[in-house]
């Protein structure tokens, strides 16, 4: 358990814009993202800091905590929403290939559509992720980004074809059977002269 004078936040940043406000509490190398409501409620604030930084802030009296939280918010550094940082462990949930150079990036419940060109260009990728998923992926050096995207593409999920596309007639399936089994038709014997 911490004492009152041992718990000192390094910095509080208020990210504004995009019709919402988010706060980043910077504490001993950790950056904890909170909403205004989460900062105002002492139990929620303490739990979030404990979960993400492994430290339990001291329990203050109700009025004491409200004053402390108000002072904290008054002294916050204000930055535009678009400039907020992203943790280095940014990871998309899935990349799906639809063929014809069309892709879908799935990130925290959102599906963002890309062309191959937009996916391979880091500037386009970051701009589109920010516009559609409200997250700015970290800036990577060009070679690292290229390697990351190529790895994503190689491990992409194929889109499930629609029901009509998946149907095969019995005849076409039977025609493909020898090839699927690895059989090869024997060449007809050549006539000797």
Number of C-alpha atoms within 10 A of each C-alpha: 9 11 10 11 7 10 13 11 11 12 16 21 20 25 20 17 12 10 6 10 14 16 23 20 21 17 18 12 8 15 21 17 18 19 14 14 10 16 22 18 14 20 12 14 19 17 16 20 20 13 11 13 16 11 17 17 21 16 15 12 10 11 9 11 17 16 12 14 17 13 11 16 17 12 12 16 13 14 13 12 19 16 11 17 14 13 12 10 8 12 11 12 12 15 24 20 20 16 11 8 11 15 24 20 19 17 18 10 8 13 17 16 17 20 16 14 12 17 23 18 14 20 11 14 18 17 17 19 19 14 13 13 16 13 20 21 20 15 14 12 9 11 9 11 16 16 12 14 17 14 11 16 17 10 13 17 15 12 13 11 10 8 7 7 8 8 10 10 8 8 9 9 12 12 11 10 12 12 11 11 8 8 9 9 8 6 6 6 6 6 5 4 3
